Amino acid sequence: MYAVNSSNQDLWVGDDDQGDSLVSSVSGNVKSDFETFADAMTAGAPSRASSLTNGKNTSVTQTPGVLRTGDASLMRNGQPTLPAERPFTIQVGWRLFRLSGASIMSDSPSYFSTYFEEQMRLEEQGNGGMKTLFIDRDPDTFADICRHLQGYWVLPRDNSHYVKLYADAQFYSLPRLISQLFDSEIFISIGGQQFQIPRDTFSGPGNSSNFFSLGFAGFLSSRDDAFPGLESRGLMRPPAVQPQSVPHRSAETFRNLINLARGYSITIRDANHRAQLLGDCKYYGLKGLMHKLFVHSISHNAERGTSEIIMRLEDLHKSGISFIGDASPSDQSPLGGWVHYSRPFVDETPYEAIVEIGTQETKIDFRSMRADFYGETKARISSLFQVVADKMNLPTNLPLGLMMSSGGASAAPASPANTPLSEDRVKIRIGPDCHIVLDGENHTIEESLGTLDHAPQLDDSPSPTSSTLQTPPMSHQWPNPTTRPSSTRPPPTKKRKRRGSLDEFGEWIVKKGQWRMRVQPRAEAISRGRGGHEGGGMEIVLVGVKLDAVSGQRGRNMGRGFVS
């Protein structure tokens, strides 16, 4: 049953208890409170509405309400294109809708305004009465579009409802609804759960070009062209658009990432939970969050007068690596320096880097004070040294023939010797301040041995005030255990062995180690009187900070467990 009264009426759409379309009308000369308010707004200035968006109170300009005196935006040449209070009939699917001219013209020009303007022109010429517009689309979606045309704010319920609204808004050419949906939140289903994500949630440094912005860019290519390659005017109906959905990822993990992106602290339960967070950051392209989630420790070392960051070797990124030279006169190149690191998109200043190598792929030889790396650790160390060399603008030391061959430098086997800063076996330095756990027990290097070093060392302070090389005393060089007189060493005791007897030195397998990276002139460059970058004689020395090691196979077997 449809009730249509005099020409002075407002129409809206609802559903009766049987699910049939129901149109009600309100007529009469009694002014409501809204009409009284509308009379006071006849100046026609755009209204200002305050909206709460993403926790921020923002003032936005909204389309003014439809005024009975006439709205200039609904007129052409001073005349209304459609009578504001005349009802127009639209059948969508199996349901009949009636909308006033004011509602139709509130978001125009559109498919509806163009159709009924042509019908009115034919009616004025005496070519028949007003016809009903029939559209073979979903009436439930159109009911929401009717509410939009009547002035209500329509918010998509989920990702499926969003694509239906957007596709039909494009099909009906409703510019205001298209713009509203284009700028609205991202509606997506992840792991079977619905998420409504404000577009600025992942807009921070390193996160802007992500799965959601690029994925929606393919669907919402522009406000005017939702279906690239198709001419909207000739479409019988828009193509089917699949709602944004990621069924094979965890909803709980994604909720944690949203909270982290919004600035909240999250509790990382264990290593497996962190791995899940990092894996989803990589999947969604959230690089800024990924670098924030990497295991790290930042502290200030008061004794060294510098701030330090501990990072795992596998978590280092080349854009965060830098070399900071020691203080030197302005007319001289620094004789050495320390490798620093800042987390990309997170840290504003670099910190002195302490690299943690956590696999049992490191073996150190105290007789030569060299370290051997194996497997992936060797490849990562080689890449790290090459990045440092590139930051220092050091020339490559690979043969020209290898550089020009198929594959170039990447075809060469991974080795620190392929970089200008090291040989295949990396030089190391271990001093009395290095904390050592050997075979599960604390191990202390005797003060009389000094710093165990392969080459003449530089001052270990991060910013020395003098660039003069000091040759360390012989006690600071690694003594050969085969030539050291046994009479100078007291008889070993059990406690003595735990604290660093020379008989226990030899080769250690490092289960987990932390190293600073010192860049200094090579010993041969110093002997030739050439230092700094110009001499091309720079090298990296790993300076021990904390080591957890085993002494050969016996120590390794001590740490084994039984599988049953």
C-alpha positions in Angstrom: 0.0 0.0 0.0 1.5 3.3 -1.1 0.1 6.6 0.3 0.9 9.7 -1.7 -0.7 12.9 -0.5 -0.5 16.5 -1.8 2.5 18.0 -3.4 3.9 19.2 0.0 5.4 16.0 1.2 8.6 14.2 2.3 9.0 10.5 1.5 11.2 7.8 2.9 11.5 4.1 2.5 11.0 1.4 5.2 9.9 -2.2 5.5 6.7 -3.5 7.0 6.5 -6.7 9.0 5.9 -8.8 5.9 9.0 -7.5 4.2 7.1 -5.5 1.5 8.1 -2.0 0.5 6.3 0.7 2.5 6.2 4.4 1.7 4.9 6.8 4.3 4.1 10.5 3.9 3.9 13.5 6.1 1.9 16.5 5.1 0.2 19.5 6.7 1.0 23.1 7.5 2.2 22.6 11.0 5.9 23.3 11.2 8.1 20.9 13.0 11.1 21.8 15.1 13.3 20.8 12.1 11.3 23.1 9.8 11.7 26.0 12.2 15.4 25.3 12.3 15.5 25.1 8.4 13.8 28.5 8.1 16.6 30.0 10.2 19.1 28.5 7.8 17.6 29.9 4.6 20.8 31.9 3.9 22.0 28.7 2.2 25.5 28.7 3.8 27.1 25.3 4.1 26.7 23.8 7.5 29.6 22.9 9.7 29.5 19.5 11.3 31.9 18.2 14.0 32.9 14.6 13.5 35.0 12.3 15.6 37.4 10.5 13.3 40.1 8.1 14.6 40.0 9.7 18.0 40.4 13.3 16.7 37.7 16.0 16.8 37.7 17.5 13.3 35.4 20.0 11.8 34.3 19.2 8.2 32.1 20.9 5.7 28.9 18.8 5.0 26.3 19.2 2.3 23.5 21.4 3.6 20.1 20.0 4.3 17.4 20.4 1.6 15.6 23.7 2.3 12.0 24.3 1.3 12.9 27.7 -0.2 15.1 25.9 -2.8 18.8 25.0 -2.9 21.0 26.6 -5.6 22.9 23.3 -5.9 19.7 21.6 -7.0 18.8 24.1 -9.7 19.9 24.8 -13.3 19.4 28.3 -14.7 17.5 29.3 -11.6 14.9 26.5 -12.0 14.8 23.2 -10.1 15.7 20.3 -12.3 13.3 18.0 -10.5 10.5 19.3 -8.3 11.8 18.9 -4.7 8.6 17.3 -3.3 7.3 15.4 -6.2 7.7 11.6 -5.7 9.5 9.5 -8.3 9.1 5.7 -8.5 12.1 3.4 -8.8 11.8 -0.4 -8.8 15.0 -2.3 -7.9 14.7 -6.0 -8.2 11.5 -7.1 -6.5 11.0 -3.9 -4.4 9.4 -0.6 -5.2 10.9 2.6 -3.9 9.6 6.2 -4.1 12.0 9.1 -3.6 11.4 12.8 -3.7 13.1 15.0 -6.2 15.0 16.7 -3.4 16.5 13.3 -2.4 17.4 12.4 -6.0 19.0 15.7 -6.6 21.0 15.6 -3.3 23.6 13.5 -5.0 23.6 14.5 -8.6 24.1 14.4 -11.5 23.3 10.8 -11.4 21.7 7.9 -13.3 18.4 8.8 -11.5 18.4 12.5 -12.1 19.3 12.1 -15.7 16.5 9.6 -16.3 13.7 11.5 -14.5 14.8 14.9 -16.1 14.3 13.2 -19.5 10.9 11.8 -18.4 9.8 15.3 -17.3 10.9 16.8 -20.6 8.8 14.2 -22.5 5.9 14.7 -20.1 6.0 18.5 -20.7 5.9 17.8 -24.5 2.8 15.6 -24.0 4.6 12.4 -24.9 3.1 10.3 -22.0 3.2 10.3 -18.2 6.0 9.7 -15.8 7.3 6.1 -16.1 8.7 3.9 -13.3 12.5 3.3 -13.5 13.3 -0.4 -13.3 16.8 -1.6 -12.3 17.8 -5.2 -11.9 20.0 -4.8 -8.8 20.0 -5.8 -5.1 17.1 -4.0 -3.4 18.8 -4.3 0.1 21.8 -2.5 -1.1 19.6 0.1 -2.8 17.7 0.7 0.5 21.0 1.9 2.0 21.6 4.1 -1.0 18.1 5.6 -0.5 19.0 6.4 3.1 22.1 8.2 1.8 20.0 10.2 -0.7 17.6 11.1 2.1 20.5 12.6 4.1 21.5 9.8 6.5 25.2 8.9 6.9 25.6 5.4 5.6 28.4 3.3 7.0 29.3 -0.1 5.5 28.8 -3.0 7.8 31.6 -5.2 6.6 33.8 -5.9 3.6 31.1 -7.5 1.5 28.6 -4.6 2.1 31.4 -2.1 1.3 32.0 -3.5 -2.2 28.3 -3.7 -2.9 27.8 -0.1 -1.9 30.8 1.1 -3.9 30.0 -0.8 -7.0 26.4 0.4 -7.0 27.5 4.0 -6.2 29.7 3.9 -9.3 26.9 2.2 -11.4 24.4 4.8 -10.4 27.0 7.6 -10.7 26.5 9.1 -7.3 29.5 11.4 -6.9 29.0 12.3 -3.2 28.6 8.6 -2.1 31.6 7.6 -4.2 33.8 10.2 -2.6 32.5 9.2 0.9 33.3 5.6 0.3 36.6 6.3 -1.4 37.9 8.2 1.7 36.3 5.9 4.3 38.0 3.2 6.3 39.3 0.0 4.8 36.9 -2.9 5.4 38.6 -6.3 5.2 38.2 -9.8 6.6 41.3 -11.4 8.1 41.2 -14.9 9.5 37.4 -14.9 9.3 37.1 -11.8 11.4 36.0 -8.3 10.1 38.3 -5.3 10.5 37.5 -1.7 9.9 40.9 0.1 9.6 41.2 3.9 9.3 43.4 4.7 6.3 46.0 6.6 8.5 46.6 3.6 10.7 49.5 2.3 8.6 50.6 5.7 7.3 53.8 6.0 9.4 57.3 5.8 8.0 58.0 2.6 6.3 54.3 1.4 6.5 52.6 3.6 3.9 53.1 1.3 0.8 51.5 -1.8 2.3 49.2 -4.6 1.4 46.0 -2.6 2.1 46.9 0.7 0.4 48.2 -1.0 -2.7 45.4 -3.7 -2.7 42.7 -1.1 -2.4 44.4 1.1 -5.0 43.7 -1.7 -7.5 40.0 -1.7 -6.6 39.5 2.0 -5.8 41.7 3.2 -8.7 40.0 6.6 -8.8 36.7 8.2 -7.9 35.6 8.4 -11.5 36.8 5.0 -12.8 36.1 2.1 -10.5 36.1 -0.4 -13.4 39.3 0.3 -15.4 38.9 -0.8 -19.1 35.1 -0.7 -19.0 32.8 2.1 -20.1 30.4 2.8 -17.3 27.7 4.3 -19.5 27.4 1.1 -21.6 27.3 -1.3 -18.7 24.1 -3.4 -18.1 25.5 -4.0 -14.7 28.9 -3.6 -13.0 31.2 -6.6 -12.8 31.4 -8.7 -9.7 34.0 -7.4 -7.2 35.4 -9.8 -4.7 35.5 -8.4 -1.1 38.9 -7.8 0.4 39.8 -11.0 2.4 42.9 -12.7 3.8 41.6 -16.0 5.1 44.9 -17.7 5.8 46.4 -15.2 8.2 45.8 -14.8 12.0 43.2 -12.3 13.1 44.8 -12.1 16.6 48.2 -11.4 15.2 46.8 -8.7 13.0 45.0 -7.1 15.9 48.3 -6.9 17.7 49.8 -5.1 14.7 47.0 -2.6 14.7 47.5 -1.8 18.3 51.2 -1.4 17.8 50.7 0.9 14.8 48.3 3.0 16.9 51.1 3.5 19.5 50.1 1.0 22.1 52.5 -1.3 23.8 52.0 -5.0 23.2 53.2 -8.0 25.2 55.3 -10.4 23.2 54.8 -13.7 24.8 57.7 -15.7 23.4 60.0 -16.1 20.4 57.3 -17.9 18.5 54.8 -15.0 19.0 57.5 -12.5 17.8 58.1 -14.7 14.7 54.4 -14.6 13.9 54.3 -10.8 14.3 57.4 -10.4 12.1 56.1 -12.8 9.5 52.8 -10.9 9.2 54.7 -7.6 9.0 56.6 -8.9 6.1 53.4 -10.3 4.4 51.5 -7.0 4.8 54.6 -4.9 3.8 54.8 -3.0 7.2 58.5 -2.4 7.3 58.4 0.3 10.0 56.6 -2.1 12.4 58.9 -4.9 11.4 62.1 -2.9 12.5 60.3 -1.9 15.7 59.6 -5.6 16.5 63.2 -6.9 15.9 64.9 -8.0 19.2 67.1 -5.2 20.3 68.5 -3.5 23.4 69.5 0.2 23.6 71.5 1.6 26.5 74.0 4.2 27.4 77.5 3.1 28.2 78.7 5.7 30.7 82.3 4.4 30.8 82.7 4.5 27.0 80.6 7.7 26.7 78.4 6.5 24.0 75.0 4.9 23.4 74.9 1.3 22.2 72.4 -1.0 20.4 72.5 -4.7 20.4 71.0 -6.3 17.3 71.0 -9.9 16.0 73.1 -10.3 12.8 70.1 -11.6 10.8 68.1 -8.5 11.7 70.5 -5.9 10.5 69.4 -3.9 7.4 71.9 -2.2 5.2 70.2 1.2 5.2 70.7 1.4 9.0 74.5 0.7 9.0 76.9 3.6 9.2 80.6 4.2 10.0 81.6 7.0 12.4 85.3 7.7 12.5 87.3 8.7 15.6 87.9 12.3 16.3 90.8 13.7 14.3 92.1 17.0 13.1 90.0 18.5 10.3 92.8 18.2 7.7 93.2 14.5 8.3 91.1 11.4 7.6 90.2 9.4 10.7 92.6 6.5 11.4 89.6 4.3 12.4 86.2 4.2 13.9 83.3 2.1 15.0 80.4 0.6 13.0 77.1 2.2 14.1 73.5 1.2 13.5 70.0 2.9 13.6 66.8 1.0 13.0 65.3 2.2 9.7 62.1 4.2 10.1 62.4 4.0 13.9 65.6 5.5 15.3 66.6 9.1 14.6 70.3 8.8 15.6 72.8 6.0 15.1 74.1 3.9 18.1 77.4 2.1 18.4 76.5 -1.4 17.1 77.0 -4.6 19.1 76.2 -7.5 16.8 74.9 -10.8 18.3 75.7 -14.0 16.5 73.5 -16.7 17.9 74.2 -19.8 16.0 77.0 -22.4 16.6 78.6 -21.4 13.3 81.5 -19.4 14.8 84.9 -20.9 15.7 87.7 -18.8 17.2 91.3 -19.8 17.2 93.3 -18.1 20.1 96.7 -19.0 18.5 96.0 -16.8 15.5 93.2 -14.7 17.1 91.0 -15.3 14.1 87.4 -16.3 13.8 86.0 -18.7 11.2 82.3 -18.5 10.2 80.2 -21.1 8.5 77.0 -21.5 6.6 74.5 -18.6 6.6 76.5 -16.8 9.3 79.5 -16.5 6.9 77.3 -15.1 4.1 75.7 -12.6 6.5 79.1 -11.5 7.9 80.4 -11.1 4.3 77.4 -8.9 3.3 77.8 -6.8 6.5 81.4 -6.1 5.8 80.7 -5.2 2.2 78.0 -2.8 3.3 80.5 -1.1 5.7 83.0 -0.9 2.9 80.4 0.7 0.6 79.5 3.2 3.3 83.2 4.1 3.6 83.5 4.3 -0.3 86.3 1.7 -0.3 87.1 0.2 -3.7 86.3 -3.5 -4.3 89.1 -6.0 -4.2 87.5 -8.6 -6.5 89.3 -9.4 -9.7 88.0 -7.5 -12.8 87.4 -10.8 -14.6 85.1 -12.0 -11.9 83.2 -8.7 -11.9 82.6 -8.9 -15.6 81.7 -12.6 -15.7 78.2 -13.9 -15.7 76.6 -13.2 -12.3 79.4 -10.8 -11.3 80.3 -10.5 -7.6 77.2 -12.5 -6.6 78.6 -15.5 -8.4 81.6 -15.6 -6.0 81.3 -17.8 -2.9 80.4 -15.9 0.2 83.5 -14.9 2.1 84.7 -12.0 4.1 87.8 -12.1 1.9 85.7 -10.8 -1.0 85.4 -7.4 0.8 88.1 -4.8 1.2 87.9 -5.0 5.0 88.9 -8.6 5.9 90.5 -11.9 5.0 88.6 -15.1 4.9 89.4 -15.6 8.6 88.3 -12.5 10.5 90.5 -10.8 13.1 89.2 -10.7 16.6 90.2 -9.0 19.9 89.2 -10.2 23.3 90.1 -8.2 26.4 89.7 -8.7 30.2 86.4 -6.8 30.1 84.8 -9.4 27.8 82.4 -11.6 29.8 83.0 -15.3 28.9 81.1 -18.4 29.8 83.1 -21.5 28.8 81.5 -24.9 29.0 78.7 -23.5 31.3 81.1 -21.8 33.8 82.4 -18.2 34.0 85.8 -17.9 32.5 88.0 -14.9 33.2 91.1 -13.8 31.2 94.0 -13.0 33.5 94.8 -9.4 33.8 98.5 -10.2 33.2 97.6 -11.4 29.7 96.1 -8.0 28.8 94.1 -7.8 25.6 94.4 -10.8 23.3 94.9 -9.3 19.9 96.2 -10.3 16.5 97.4 -7.0 15.2 98.7 -3.7 16.8 95.6 -2.2 18.4 94.2 1.2 18.6 92.7 2.9 21.6 89.4 1.0 22.4 87.6 4.2 23.4 84.9 5.2 20.9 86.4 8.7 20.3 90.1 8.9 21.1 91.7 12.3 21.4 95.0 11.3 19.9 95.6 9.7 16.5 99.1 8.5 17.4 99.4 4.7 17.2 100.8 3.2 20.4 102.5 -0.1 20.1 101.1 -2.3 22.9 103.6 -4.1 25.2 104.4 -7.6 24.5 102.1 -8.8 27.3 99.2 -7.4 25.2 100.1 -9.8 22.3 98.8 -13.3 22.3 101.6 -15.5 23.7 102.3 -18.8 22.0 101.4 -21.5 24.6 104.1 -23.7 23.2 106.9 -21.2 23.8 105.7 -19.7 27.1 108.0 -21.0 29.9 106.1 -23.3 32.2 108.2 -22.0 35.2 106.5 -18.6 35.0 103.1 -20.2 35.6 102.1 -21.6 39.0 100.8 -25.1 39.2 97.2 -25.2 37.9 94.4 -25.8 40.3 90.7 -26.5 39.6 89.8 -22.9 40.3 92.7 -21.7 38.2 91.5 -23.6 35.2 88.1 -22.1 35.4 89.6 -18.7 35.5 91.7 -18.9 32.3 94.6 -21.3 32.3 96.5 -21.2 29.0 96.1 -24.9 28.8 92.4 -24.3 28.1 92.9 -21.9 25.2 93.0 -23.2 21.7 89.9 -23.4 19.6 86.4 -22.5 20.9 83.0 -23.0 19.3 81.0 -19.9 20.1 77.3 -20.8 20.8 76.3 -17.2 21.2 78.5 -14.1 21.0 78.3 -10.3 21.0 80.9 -8.3 19.1 81.7 -4.7 18.5 83.1 -3.8 15.0 86.2 -1.8 15.0 87.5 -0.4 11.6 91.2 0.4 11.7 94.3 0.5 9.5 96.0 -2.8 8.7 99.3 -3.5 10.3 101.1 -3.6 7.0 99.6 -0.2 6.1 100.9 1.2 9.3 104.4 -0.2 8.7 104.5 1.5 5.3 103.4 4.8 6.9 100.0 4.7 5.1 96.9 5.1 7.1 93.3 6.2 6.6 91.1 5.6 3.6 93.6 6.8 1.1 96.0 4.0 1.8 93.4 1.3 1.1 94.7 -0.6 4.1 91.6 -0.7 6.4 90.3 -3.8 8.2 87.5 -4.8 10.5 88.3 -6.3 13.9 85.6 -8.0 15.9 85.9 -6.9 19.6 84.5 -9.4 22.0 81.8 -8.2 24.4 80.1 -11.3 25.7 80.8 -15.0 24.6 79.1 -18.2 25.5 81.4 -20.9 24.1 82.4 -24.5 24.4 86.0 -25.8 24.3 86.0 -28.3 21.4 83.9 -31.5 21.1 84.0 -32.3 24.8 82.4 -29.0 25.7 79.9 -29.4 22.9 79.0 -32.9 24.1 78.5 -31.7 27.6 75.7 -29.5 26.4 73.9 -32.3 24.6 70.8 -33.9 26.0 69.2 -37.3 25.5 66.3 -37.5 23.0 64.5 -40.1 25.1 
